[in-house]
């Protein structure tokens, strides 16, 4: 795995490397010394409990035969495998699914990280529950999204006539969780217990990533072995100039601290695009706190000669694919125009595991330069709490009017926002270092996603700003921490919607549609409480027409 940097990036990287050398990063990091990031007792005690991912490839390799045996059992008995998880429990499997594609003769992997009923209904329509393995993946076991999915699909398996529905389920969780107890009570086919000292976003090479990859037929032993081999070049004895992980971390940290460049823009070919979703969560949730943050920008439409602002720096993930030729041309153009750009070359798709590890170490290094704790997520709970308050009202039979209010605006927006002035009102909120975030709680059918991305392109072309894009509630476990923890640099457009076909959640008095919209309202309220500039629109069916109507305003 090689790296190249243009002259602008090389100078910035060297600044970061000098800072990391002064911190003794490469020695203290591998010694699990928490003083790299924080020196207060509370943070230090927390940090040392979340560094188990450093050499997790060894731990997983010791258990890979058990994983492969289970994958063989699944291959013989199931046609589909549905991953029910959020954040780190779902994003690594999604990368494996899209990078490797469906393997002939193996079950098709479906990753479900949503509460949107149309999204869940689309997944249900693709499978026969009796011939599907469902994996409940959660570090805590208490996350509302996979818990609700489990209630629904467990009921669907029973309705399909399976006498022992637990045999269609497996769990991946930490020891001693409520999920482990649930799995035992319902006689799950398999329970995988992951090390408790690994945070979700750092869990790609643990069982959370490797079990789903094995089930879809990926050679996970090869993935882990290559990651272990590559780790030698990241270790404490590796020369700094040859350490790609330290180089990337130095780049991220020094761009942010020394040069006011906080928009990390990922240039990825189509065959590697979903890696951006995973990196987005890792970087945003790890660095977006204490009024600071590296803002990851993934999935933008790439065109030559775009007039980027000077808050951008670029990382090109090169796979050598046909589409990468186009991305490489964009990267060359940016380098020639003087934007700082670092290219990371992947020689083989099986270097994916090493790429996960590289970015994890780099994010830890960037956190050391920023002086923050990259392993906590202090603001994630706020939106969850607000959503729970809405759900409590729903359970009591009271549907708050705000759930489906046409337009809601944060308190610091002086003038009332109206639909016909929406675009101008949103643009007027932007300040010098801001980004825009489009946050739709909808099912991304092909047409709907295309329309939403066209809206993103319009706003980007008009404002020249970075425009983040993330489906809710997925982003709550990803960029949601950055939105509330950074220096108030975002302007947010939340799009909730009426579902086309709602689904009842067994055991609850509310539906998936009500849950999804409660989460949208909860995040609006959490952003509002933080003094963020946020507008929430509630869309009606037909959804595509509503989105196009909004897009026409821009």
LUMTORVO-114664 format. One line per 5 residues: for each residue x, y, z of N, C-alpha, C. Coordinates in steps of 0.05 Angstrom, whole numbers. Atoms other than C-alpha are relative to their C-alpha. Layout:
X:Y:Z:X:Y:Z:X:Y:Z  ... $
***
This chain:
17:-24:0:0:0:0:18:25:0  -18:-23:3:36:62:-25:-15:26:2  11:-27:-1:24:136:-15:16:20:-16  -14:-22:13:41:197:-56:-15:26:8  11:-26:-7:31:270:-38:12:22:-19 $
-11:-22:15:37:333:-79:15:19:18  -18:-16:-17:86:387:-55:-15:15:23  16:-14:-21:31:426:-17:-6:-19:23  7:20:-21:10:363:20:25:-9:15  -25:9:-12:82:341:33:9:18:23 $
-8:-18:-21:97:404:72:-18:-1:24  19:2:-22:34:398:114:4:-26:15  -4:26:-12:46:324:127:25:1:18  -24:-2:-16:116:340:152:-5:15:26  7:-15:-25:88:391:201:-14:-18:20 $
14:19:-17:41:338:228:18:-21:11  -19:21:-9:96:286:232:18:10:22  -16:-12:-22:139:333:273:-15:2:26  17:-1:-24:81:344:321:-3:-27:12  3:28:-10:70:269:327:26:-11:12 $
-26:9:-11:144:256:337:4:13:28  -2:-13:-26:143:308:394:-17:-13:21  19:13:-18:84:272:425:8:-29:5  -8:28:-1:121:205:417:-23:-18:-7  25:14:6:58:180:383:5:-29:-5 $
-2:27:9:85:117:352:9:-19:23  -7:16:-24:113:93:419:-23:-2:19  22:-1:-20:57:115:465:-25:-13:-10  25:12:10:1:93:419:0:-30:3  -1:29:-2:24:21:416:3:-10:29 $
-2:6:-28:37:23:491:-27:6:14  26:-7:-10:-36:45:500:2:21:22  -4:-21:-19:-14:108:536:-22:22:-5  22:-19:6:-77:152:543:8:30:1  -9:-28:-2:-36:215:557:5:12:-28 $
-2:-10:27:-28:221:482:-24:19:-7  25:-14:6:-99:249:481:-9:18:23  10:-15:-23:-119:270:551:16:-7:25  -16:5:-24:-86:276:619:-18:0:25  17:2:-23:-147:279:665:-8:-29:6 $
5:28:-8:-164:216:704:-23:-13:-14  24:12:11:-234:206:677:4:-8:-29  -5:7:28:-213:209:604:20:-23:-3  -21:20:3:-151:167:615:-11:-28:6  12:26:-6:-191:111:648:-18:-10:-22 $
18:8:22:-241:112:591:16:-9:-24  -15:5:25:-189:113:535:13:-28:0  -14:26:0:-150:52:558:-19:-24:-3  20:21:4:-215:12:556:-9:-3:-28  10:1:27:-224:25:482:23:0:-21 $
-22:3:18:-157:9:451:5:-29:-8  -3:28:6:-169:-65:441:1:-7:-30  1:4:29:-174:-56:365:28:0:-13  -27:-4:12:-99:-43:355:10:-25:-15  -10:24:12:-81:-115:341:-22:-21:0 $
23:18:-1:-151:-145:337:2:-22:-21  -3:20:20:-130:-182:274:11:-26:11  -11:24:-13:-91:-231:318:-23:-15:15  22:12:-15:-152:-243:363:-20:-13:-19  20:11:19:-198:-253:304:11:-24:-15 $
-12:23:13:-149:-299:268:-1:-25:17  2:23:-18:-149:-344:329:-27:-13:0  27:10:0:-224:-352:321:-12:-4:-28  10:0:27:-229:-352:246:-11:-27:-9  10:27:7:-239:-427:240:-29:-4:9 $
27:2:-10:-302:-422:283:-18:17:-18  16:-17:18:-326:-364:239:-5:-14:-27  3:13:26:-313:-403:175:-19:-24:2  18:22:-4:-349:-464:203:-29:9:0  27:-11:-1:-410:-421:218:-8:9:-28 $
6:-10:27:-406:-389:149:-8:-24:-18  7:24:16:-407:-459:118:-28:-10:7  27:9:-8:-469:-477:159:-21:19:-12  19:-19:11:-504:-413:136:-3:-4:-30  0:4:28:-485:-427:64:-18:-24:-7 $
16:24:5:-519:-495:68:-29:3:6  28:-1:-9:-583:-471:100:-16:26:-6  14:-26:5:-599:-399:79:8:12:-26  -4:-14:26:-606:-358:15:8:29:4  -6:-28:-6:-601:-289:47:10:2:29 $
-8:-7:-27:-568:-258:108:-5:29:4  7:-28:-6:-596:-194:137:15:9:25  -14:-12:-23:-550:-152:182:-17:22:11  15:-20:-14:-590:-113:233:19:14:20  -19:-15:-17:-544:-60:263:1:29:-8 $
-3:-29:6:-524:13:264:29:7:4  -27:-10:-3:-459:51:257:21:-20:-6  -22:19:4:-397:8:265:-10:-29:-4  10:27:3:-441:-54:268:-11:-6:-28  12:4:27:-468:-43:198:18:11:-23 $
-14:-13:21:-420:1:159:23:-17:-11  -21:18:11:-361:-48:154:-12:-22:-16  12:20:17:-407:-104:130:-10:12:-27  9:-13:24:-436:-54:79:24:4:-19  -24:-3:17:-365:-41:53:8:-27:-12 $
-5:27:10:-351:-115:47:-20:-8:-22  21:8:19:-417:-125:11:4:13:-27  -2:-14:26:-405:-72:-42:27:-3:-13  -27:2:12:-330:-79:-51:3:-27:-14  -4:27:11:-332:-155:-62:-23:-9:-17 $
23:9:15:-402:-162:-90:-9:-28:8  11:26:-8:-444:-224:-85:18:-23:-11  -17:23:7:-402:-288:-86:-17:-23:-8  17:22:11:-430:-345:-127:-2:-23:20  5:23:-17:-461:-400:-86:-3:7:30 $
1:-9:-27:-461:-358:-22:-25:17:4  24:-17:-5:-520:-322:13:5:29:-8  -1:-28:5:-536:-252:-9:-1:16:26  0:-16:-24:-519:-201:44:-17:25:-4  17:-25:0:-570:-146:60:6:14:26 $
-7:-15:-24:-548:-92:109:-23:20:5  24:-16:-6:-607:-58:143:7:17:25  -6:-19:-22:-589:4:185:-19:23:-1  20:-21:3:-654:42:186:-25:-8:16  26:5:-11:-722:49:218:-22:9:-21 $
19:-8:21:-755:74:153:-16:-24:-9  16:24:7:-814:27:139:1:-8:-29  -2:7:29:-808:32:63:26:-14:-5  -26:14:3:-734:12:68:-2:-28:11  3:26:-12:-751:-45:115:-18:-18:-17 $
18:15:17:-809:-66:71:13:-9:-26  -14:8:24:-764:-67:10:18:-24:5  -17:23:-7:-716:-114:46:-17:-25:4  18:23:-5:-774:-158:68:-10:-12:-26  10:10:26:-799:-163:-4:21:-17:-15 $
-22:14:14:-731:-190:-27:5:-28:11  -8:24:-13:-729:-249:21:-23:-18:7  19:19:-13:-765:-311:46:11:-2:28  -10:1:-27:-758:-304:122:9:-28:9  -7:27:-8:-756:-380:129:28:-8:-10 $
-26:7:12:-693:-382:85:21:22:4  -17:-22:-5:-659:-322:115:12:-1:28  -12:-4:-26:-609:-314:172:1:29:6  -1:-28:-9:-616:-250:211:21:3:22  -21:-5:-20:-556:-224:249:-6:26:15 $
4:-23:-18:-571:-177:307:28:8:10  -28:-9:-6:-505:-138:312:-1:26:16  1:-24:-17:-499:-89:370:19:-4:23  -19:2:-22:-443:-75:419:-15:0:27  15:-1:-26:-494:-58:474:-25:-18:0 $
25:15:2:-556:-94:449:-24:16:5  23:-16:-6:-599:-36:468:-7:21:-20  5:-20:21:-598:5:404:-28:-4:-12  28:2:7:-669:21:383:-4:-11:-28  5:8:28:-661:9:308:2:-30:-3 $
0:29:4:-637:-64:308:-19:-14:19  20:12:-18:-681:-79:369:-27:-1:-13  26:-1:14:-742:-57:329:0:-19:-24  -2:19:22:-719:-95:268:-2:-29:9  2:27:-11:-710:-157:310:-28:-8:6 $
27:6:-7:-780:-153:337:-17:-6:-25  16:4:24:-808:-147:267:7:-26:-15  -8:23:15:-767:-201:233:-3:-26:15  5:25:-15:-773:-251:290:-29:-8:-3  28:5:5:-848:-244:282:-5:-11:-28 $
4:9:28:-842:-252:206:10:-29:-3  -9:27:1:-801:-316:215:-20:-19:12  21:17:-12:-854:-345:261:-24:-3:-18  22:2:19:-908:-327:211:5:-17:-24  -7:16:23:-870:-363:157:-1:-30:6 $
3:28:-7:-880:-429:195:24:-13:12  -24:11:-12:-810:-439:224:-7:-7:29  8:9:-26:-821:-480:287:19:11:22  -19:-12:-20:-758:-455:322:13:25:-13  -9:-25:14:-750:-383:297:28:9:9 $
-26:-8:-9:-688:-372:339:23:-11:-17  -20:12:17:-651:-418:292:7:17:-25  -5:-18:22:-656:-364:239:14:26:8  -12:-24:-11:-620:-313:283:28:-6:12  -26:1:-13:-549:-300:306:5:27:12 $
-6:-25:-14:-520:-246:351:30:5:0  -27:-9:-5:-455:-207:352:-1:22:20  2:-20:-21:-446:-168:416:23:-3:20  -20:2:-21:-403:-156:477:-9:-19:21  8:18:-22:-402:-204:536:-18:14:20 $
16:-10:-22:-456:-195:588:-22:20:-8  20:-19:9:-503:-152:546:-28:-11:1  27:10:2:-578:-155:543:-5:-16:-26  2:15:25:-570:-180:471:9:-29:4  -9:27:-6:-531:-240:496:-22:-16:14 $
22:13:-15:-587:-256:545:-24:-5:-19  22:4:19:-640:-246:490:6:-23:-18  -7:21:18:-602:-292:444:-2:-28:13  2:26:-14:-597:-347:496:-29:-7:5  28:6:-6:-670:-340:515:-15:-10:-25 $
15:8:24:-693:-347:443:15:-21:-17  -15:22:13:-642:-402:425:10:7:-28  -12:-8:25:-605:-364:371:18:-22:-10  -17:20:13:-567:-407:322:29:3:9  -28:-5:-8:-501:-374:343:2:26:15 $
-6:-24:-14:-476:-322:392:30:5:-2  -28:-8:2:-410:-287:376:5:23:21  -7:-20:-20:-379:-248:434:26:14:-8  -23:-17:9:-332:-192:414:14:12:25  -13:-13:-22:-279:-160:459:-14:26:8 $
15:-24:-9:-311:-106:502:17:25:-3  -17:-24:1:-251:-59:494:4:10:-29  -1:-10:27:-266:-44:421:-25:17:-5  23:-17:6:-311:15:403:-11:-8:-27  13:9:24:-361:4:347:13:9:-25 $
-11:-10:25:-328:48:295:28:-10:-5  -26:12:3:-262:13:307:-1:-31:-2  4:29:-3:-291:-57:301:0:-15:-27  2:12:27:-284:-72:226:14:-27:-2  -16:25:1:-231:-127:236:-7:-19:23 $
10:18:-21:-267:-157:295:-23:-17:-11  22:18:10:-326:-205:291:-23:16:-13  21:-16:12:-373:-147:273:3:3:-30  -5:-2:29:-340:-141:205:5:-27:-13  -10:25:12:-310:-209:194:-21:-22:-3 $
21:20:2:-371:-253:208:-17:5:-24  16:-4:25:-415:-220:155:16:-4:-25  -17:4:24:-357:-220:106:3:-29:-6  -4:28:4:-346:-294:116:-26:-13:-10  26:11:8:-420:-309:108:-6:5:-30 $
5:-6:29:-421:-275:39:22:-13:-17  -19:15:16:-361:-318:18:27:14:-4  -26:-14:2:-302:-269:26:21:-16:15  -22:14:-13:-235:-301:43:10:18:23  -6:-18:-23:-231:-268:112:27:-7:12 $
-27:7:-10:-168:-306:132:21:16:-16  -18:-15:16:-133:-272:74:-1:30:7  3:-28:-8:-162:-204:93:15:6:26  -13:-4:-26:-137:-211:165:30:-4:-2  -29:5:2:-69:-239:145:14:23:-13 $
-12:-23:14:-55:-182:97:0:25:19  1:-22:-20:-77:-132:151:22:-3:20  -22:5:-19:-29:-164:200:27:6:-12  -25:-5:13:28:-161:150:4:30:-4  -2:-29:4:13:-88:134:4:14:26 $
-2:-13:-26:9:-71:208:30:3:8  -28:-3:-6:84:-82:212:11:27:-9  -9:-26:10:93:-18:171:-13:23:15  13:-21:-16:48:20:219:11:0:29  -8:5:-27:82:-5:283:21:19:11 $
-19:-18:-13:129:29:333:28:0:-12  -27:2:11:191:6:297:2:10:-29  0:-8:28:170:30:228:9:29:-3  -9:-27:4:205:93:202:-25:18:-6  22:-17:4:157:152:204:-6:6:-30 $
3:-7:28:169:169:131:-13:-23:-17  12:23:14:146:99:111:-27:-9:12  24:9:-15:86:96:158:-24:15:-12  23:-13:13:24:109:116:-21:9:19  21:-7:-19:-22:110:176:7:27:15 $
-9:-25:-13:19:164:212:-1:23:-19  0:-20:21:25:202:147:-28:11:-4  27:-9:3:-50:205:138:-10:15:25  8:-13:-25:-61:223:211:13:28:2  -14:-26:0:-9:278:206:-13:20:-19 $
13:-16:20:-43:304:144:-26:12:10  26:-9:-10:-112:307:176:3:20:23  -4:-17:-23:-87:338:240:12:27:-7  -14:-25:6:-40:390:211:-16:18:-18  18:-16:17:-89:412:157:-19:16:17 $
21:-12:-17:-140:426:211:12:21:19  -11:-17:-21:-96:457:266:17:23:-11  -20:-20:10:-43:494:225:-10:17:-24  7:-13:26:-79:513:160:-29:7:-3  28:-7:2:-153:521:175:-15:-16:-21 $
13:17:20:-170:465:127:-13:-24:15  13:21:-15:-222:421:160:-18:-18:-16  18:17:17:-260:391:101:16:-21:-14  -14:23:12:-229:323:87:-17:-12:-21  16:8:23:-254:307:18:11:-26:-12 $
-9:26:10:-251:234:-3:-6:-3:-30  3:5:28:-239:219:-76:1:-30:-4  2:29:2:-263:148:-87:-13:-9:-26  14:11:23:-279:108:-150:-25:-14:8  26:11:-6:-348:77:-154:3:-27:14 $
-3:27:-12:-322:7:-135:8:2:29  -9:-2:-27:-298:35:-69:-15:23:15  14:-23:-10:-350:89:-56:-10:-4:29  11:4:-26:-381:57:6:21:1:22  -20:-4:-20:-314:59:41:-2:28:12 $
4:-27:-10:-329:133:46:-20:2:23  20:0:-22:-390:118:90:13:-9:26  -14:10:-24:-346:78:137:20:21:11  -20:-20:-9:-290:130:139:-13:25:11  16:-23:-10:-342:185:148:-7:-3:29 $
7:4:-28:-366:154:212:24:1:18  -24:2:-16:-297:139:238:11:28:6  -12:-26:-3:-270:210:226:-18:19:14  18:-19:-11:-332:250:243:-6:-5:30  7:6:-28:-351:214:307:25:1:18 $
-24:1:-17:-279:210:331:11:28:5  -13:-27:-2:-257:283:318:-19:23:5  19:-22:-1:-321:324:320:-10:5:29  7:-5:-28:-323:348:392:17:23:11  -15:-22:-13:-300:403:439:4:24:-18 $
-1:-23:18:-314:455:385:20:-4:-23  -20:7:21:-265:420:337:-12:-21:-18  9:22:17:-271:370:281:11:0:-28  -7:4:28:-246:342:216:-26:-8:-13  25:4:14:-306:344:169:4:-18:-24 $
-3:18:23:-307:283:123:-21:5:-21  19:-5:22:-339:296:55:3:-24:-19  -1:24:17:-355:231:18:-23:1:-20  21:4:19:-394:217:-45:-8:24:-17  6:-23:16:-392:286:-77:3:-7:-30 $
-4:2:29:-400:290:-153:26:14:-7  -27:-11:6:-329:300:-180:1:10:-28  -4:-12:27:-317:347:-238:26:16:0  -24:-16:3:-254:380:-264:-6:30:3  1:-29:-2:-241:453:-248:-22:11:18 $
20:-11:-18:-294:458:-194:14:20:19  -11:-22:-16:-284:521:-153:-2:-5:30  0:6:-29:-268:491:-85:10:23:16  -10:-21:-19:-258:537:-26:26:-10:13  -26:8:-11:-192:537:11:-2:-14:27 $
2:17:-24:-220:498:70:1:-30:-6  -1:28:9:-212:433:30:28:-11:0  -23:16:6:-159:380:31:-10:-27:-9  10:23:15:-163:315:-8:17:-25:5  -13:26:-1:-148:241:0:-12:-17:-22 $
9:17:22:-152:198:-62:6:-29:6  -3:29:-5:-164:124:-50:-1:-13:-28  -3:10:27:-139:93:-114:0:-31:-1  2:29:2:-160:22:-134:10:-10:-26  -9:9:27:-135:21:-206:-22:-10:-17 $
23:9:16:-205:6:-231:-4:19:-24  6:-17:24:-234:34:-296:-10:28:9  11:-26:-10:-273:88:-258:22:16:14  -21:-14:-14:-210:105:-219:16:18:-19  -15:-17:20:-180:133:-284:-13:29:0 $
14:-26:-1:-233:189:-281:8:14:26  -6:-12:-26:-220:201:-206:29:9:0  -29:-8:2:-144:202:-219:4:26:-15  -2:-25:16:-154:256:-271:-9:24:17  9:-21:-18:-193:297:-220:22:6:21 $
-21:-4:-20:-138:286:-168:24:15:-12  -23:-13:13:-84:307:-217:-6:30:-4  8:-27:4:-123:370:-233:2:16:26  0:-13:-26:-130:387:-159:29:5:9  -28:-3:-7:-56:375:-147:14:23:-15 $
-12:-21:16:-36:420:-204:-10:28:7  11:-26:-9:-81:475:-177:8:8:28  -11:-7:-26:-45:473:-111:-15:-9:25  14:10:-23:-95:438:-67:16:-23:12  -15:22:-12:-63:391:-16:-14:-26:-5 $
13:26:6:-76:319:-37:19:-23:5  -15:24:-6:-52:252:-12:-14:-23:-14  11:24:13:-62:189:-54:9:-25:14  -6:26:-12:-65:120:-23:-8:-21:-21  5:20:20:-58:63:-73:-6:-27:12 $
5:28:-7:-90:-5:-63:7:-18:-23  -8:18:22:-57:-60:-103:-19:-23:-3  17:24:0:-108:-113:-86:-24:6:18  25:-4:-15:-180:-113:-61:3:-12:28  -3:13:-27:-157:-158:-3:17:17:19 $
-13:-20:-18:-118:-98:24:-21:16:15  21:-15:-14:-186:-73:49:4:-1:30  -4:2:-29:-172:-99:119:23:19:10  -22:-18:-7:-105:-61:120:-9:29:-2  10:-28:3:-141:1:96:-17:8:24 $
15:-6:-24:-190:-4:154:20:8:23  -19:-5:-21:-131:-8:202:15:26:-4  -15:-25:6:-93:49:168:-17:24:9  17:-23:-6:-152:96:176:-6:2:30  4:-1:-29:-164:76:248:24:12:15 $
-24:-11:-13:-92:91:268:3:29:-7  -2:-28:9:-92:155:227:-19:18:16  19:-16:-15:-155:179:263:9:4:29  -11:-3:-27:-123:165:330:23:20:1  -22:-19:2:-62:205:308:-10:28:-4 $
12:-26:3:-104:263:284:-12:10:26  11:-8:-26:-140:263:351:21:10:19  -22:-8:-17:-73:269:386:9:29:-7  -7:-27:9:-56:331:344:-21:20:9  22:-18:-8:-125:361:358:-3:3:30 $
2:-1:-29:-119:346:432:-28:-8:10  26:9:-9:-186:310:437:1:-30:4  3:29:-5:-209:240:459:-14:-11:-24  13:10:25:-223:204:393:-18:-24:5  14:25:-5:-257:145:428:-27:4:14 $
27:-5:-11:-317:178:461:-18:13:-20  19:-13:18:-380:207:430:-20:14:18  16:-13:-21:-407:256:482:-27:11:-8  25:-13:9:-463:285:440:-19:-18:-14  18:19:15:-493:223:407:-26:-5:16 $
23:7:-16:-540:210:465:-22:21:-1  19:-21:-1:-574:277:459:-24:-4:-19  21:5:19:-614:261:396:-17:-25:9  14:24:-9:-631:192:425:-20:7:22  17:-8:-22:-659:224:488:-25:15:-10 $
22:-15:11:-701:273:449:-20:-18:-15  18:19:14:-729:217:405:-16:-17:20  14:15:-20:-745:176:467:-23:15:12  21:-17:-11:-785:234:494:-24:1:-19  22:1:19:-826:236:430:-14:-27:0 $
12:27:-1:-836:161:432:-17:-5:25  15:3:-25:-860:165:504:-28:12:-4  26:-12:5:-916:211:480:-16:-17:-19  14:18:19:-932:164:422:-12:-24:15  10:23:-15:-938:106:471:-24:7:17 $
23:-9:-16:-986:148:512:-24:8:-17  21:-6:18:-1028:158:450:-1:29:-10  -2:-28:8:-1006:230:439:21:4:-22  -19:-5:23:-975:246:370:6:30:-1  -7:-28:0:-938:312:377:-3:12:-28 $
5:-13:26:-957:361:321:26:5:-14  -26:-6:13:-883:375:309:11:-23:-17  -9:24:14:-872:304:283:-4:4:-30  6:-3:29:-906:321:217:-5:29:-7  3:-28:7:-903:397:218:14:5:-27 $
-12:-4:26:-890:422:147:28:12:1  -26:-12:-2:-832:467:167:6:7:29  -10:-8:-26:-793:474:232:27:13:-4  -26:-14:1:-735:522:242:11:4:28  -12:-3:-26:-685:529:298:-4:29:10 $
8:-24:-13:-696:585:347:17:24:-7  -17:-22:6:-637:627:325:-4:11:-28  7:-11:27:-667:638:255:-22:20:5  19:-22:-8:-701:705:265:-26:0:-16  24:-2:17:-748:705:205:-12:-27:-5 $
13:25:6:-799:652:193:7:-10:-28  -7:11:26:-777:606:137:-26:-10:-14  23:9:16:-829:595:82:10:-16:-24  -9:17:21:-826:545:26:10:15:-24  -8:-14:24:-821:596:-30:26:15:4 $
-26:-13:-5:-761:629:4:20:-18:13  -17:19:-14:-729:565:30:29:2:-8  -28:0:9:-667:567:-13:15:25:10  -13:-25:-8:-651:640:1:4:1:30  -2:0:-29:-665:631:75:23:-18:9 $
-22:18:-7:-617:572:78:27:12:-7  -25:-12:9:-563:607:38:8:23:19  -7:-24:-16:-568:669:83:11:-8:27  -10:9:-26:-550:627:144:30:-7:-1  -28:9:3:-481:608:116:20:21:8 $
-22:-18:-7:-419:638:146:26:-11:-12  -25:4:16:-346:635:125:10:-29:-2  -12:27:0:-325:564:145:-21:-22:1  22:19:-3:-393:529:141:-1:-21:-22  9:20:19:-416:466:108:-30:-2:1 $
29:6:-1:-487:446:90:-3:-30:3  6:29:-3:-516:378:110:-29:-5:-7  27:9:8:-576:346:75:-4:-27:14  4:23:-17:-606:294:122:-28:-12:-4  27:11:6:-665:255:92:-6:-26:15 $
10:24:-14:-704:203:132:-20:-14:-20  17:11:21:-730:168:69:13:-26:-10  -11:24:13:-722:103:31:13:8:-27  -14:-9:25:-670:113:-24:-5:-19:-24  4:13:26:-703:82:-84:19:13:-20 $
-19:-11:19:-661:94:-146:-8:28:-8  9:-26:8:-703:153:-168:2:21:22  -1:-18:-23:-708:184:-99:29:8:6  -28:-7:-6:-633:179:-86:12:18:-22  -10:-16:22:-618:208:-155:-10:29:3 $
11:-27:-4:-664:268:-140:13:14:23  -13:-12:-23:-633:279:-72:29:9:-6  -27:-7:7:-563:278:-100:1:23:-20  2:-23:18:-584:327:-154:-4:26:17  4:-22:-19:-607:373:-97:27:7:12 $
-27:-4:-11:-538:364:-65:17:15:-20  -17:-13:21:-504:383:-131:-8:29:-4  9:-27:4:-547:445:-138:10:18:22  -9:-17:-23:-530:471:-68:30:3:-1  -29:-2:2:-457:455:-78:9:19:-22 $
-6:-18:22:-455:491:-145:-6:29:7  9:-27:-7:-491:552:-117:18:12:21  -14:-11:-24:-452:559:-52:30:-4:0  -28:9:0:-384:526:-68:8:-12:27  -6:11:-26:-390:496:1:0:-31:-2 $
2:29:-4:-379:424:23:-29:-6:8  28:8:-6:-448:391:24:1:-29:9  1:27:-11:-452:331:70:-28:-12:-6  25:13:7:-506:280:55:-1:-27:15  2:25:-14:-530:224:100:-29:-7:6 $
27:9:-6:-593:183:107:-4:-4:30  7:4:-27:-627:184:174:-16:-26:3  -15:-8:-24:-625:152:223:29:-9:-1  -28:10:1:-558:123:198:20:21:9  -20:-21:-6:-522:190:204:1:6:30 $
0:-5:-29:-542:196:278:23:-15:13  -22:16:-11:-490:142:291:26:5:-15  -23:-6:17:-440:174:244:8:29:3  -6:-29:-1:-435:249:229:-15:15:22  17:-13:-20:-487:264:283:17:12:23 $
-17:-11:-21:-432:273:335:14:26:-9  -13:-24:11:-395:323:291:-20:24:-1  20:-22:3:-459:363:278:-4:15:26  6:-12:-26:-468:376:352:26:7:15  -24:-4:-15:-395:375:375:20:19:-12 $
-21:-17:13:-357:418:325:-5:30:8  2:-28:-7:-352:494:325:-24:14:-12  25:-12:12:-423:506:299:5:9:-28  -8:-7:27:-399:503:227:-20:-12:-21  18:13:19:-460:469:196:-27:14:-2 $
28:-8:4:-527:489:167:-14:-25:-10  12:26:3:-574:430:168:-28:1:-12  27:2:12:-634:411:125:-9:-29:5  11:26:-6:-672:352:155:-26:-4:-16  23:6:15:-723:319:110:-14:-25:11 $
16:23:-8:-774:274:144:-22:-4:-20  20:5:21:-831:243:105:-21:-20:10  21:21:-5:-896:204:108:8:-25:-16  -7:25:15:-882:131:90:-22:-7:-20  19:10:19:-915:100:30:-16:-23:13 $
13:23:-13:-930:37:71:13:-4:27  -11:2:-27:-921:38:146:-1:-29:10  -2:27:-11:-904:-24:188:-2:2:30  3:1:-29:-926:-39:259:25:-15:12  -22:13:-15:-870:-57:308:-12:-18:21 $
12:18:-20:-891:-119:347:9:8:29  -6:-6:-27:-896:-104:421:1:30:7  0:-29:-5:-898:-28:412:-26:12:-9  24:-14:8:-954:22:406:4:19:-23  -6:-18:22:-919:60:351:11:-17:-23 $
-9:13:24:-900:42:280:29:7:-7  -26:-7:10:-834:43:243:0:29:-11  1:-27:10:-857:106:208:0:21:22  0:-19:-23:-872:141:274:27:1:14  -26:0:-12:-806:118:302:20:16:-16 $
-18:-14:18:-768:143:242:-4:31:1  5:-29:-1:-802:211:244:5:11:28  -7:-9:-26:-792:215:319:30:4:2  -29:-4:0:-717:206:307:8:25:-15  -6:-25:15:-718:262:255:-6:24:17 $
7:-22:-18:-754:308:304:19:1:23  -19:0:-22:-708:286:360:26:13:-7  -25:-12:8:-647:305:321:-3:30:-5  5:-29:3:-678:372:301:1:14:28  1:-12:-27:-691:386:375:28:0:13 $
-27:1:-11:-620:364:394:18:21:-12  -15:-20:13:-589:409:342:-9:28:9  11:-25:-9:-635:466:363:11:7:28  -10:-4:-27:-614:457:435:29:9:1  -28:-8:3:-542:465:413:5:26:-14 $
-2:-25:14:-557:530:378:8:-3:-29  -7:5:28:-547:499:309:-21:12:-18  18:-11:20:-578:529:247:-12:-23:-16  13:24:11:-628:476:225:-28:6:-9  27:-1:11:-689:472:182:-10:-28:-5 $
12:27:5:-735:411:181:-25:3:-17  24:1:18:-784:398:125:-12:-28:1  15:25:0:-837:344:127:-12:-4:-28  8:4:27:-850:315:58:-24:-19:-1  23:17:3:-914:283:34:4:-18:-25 $
0:17:23:-927:227:-16:-16:12:-23  -23:17:9:-913:218:-73:27:14:6  -24:-11:-10:-844:227:-45:18:13:-21  -17:-10:22:-807:237:-111:-9:28:-9  10:-26:8:-853:294:-130:7:22:21 $
-6:-19:-21:-842:328:-62:29:8:-1  -29:-6:2:-766:323:-69:6:18:-24  -4:-16:24:-768:351:-139:-10:29:4  11:-26:-6:-812:408:-115:20:17:17  -20:-13:-17:-760:425:-61:24:7:-17 $
-25:-4:16:-702:417:-110:-4:24:-19  5:-22:19:-735:466:-159:3:27:13  -3:-26:-15:-732:520:-105:29:9:0  -28:-6:-2:-656:516:-106:12:6:-28 $
***
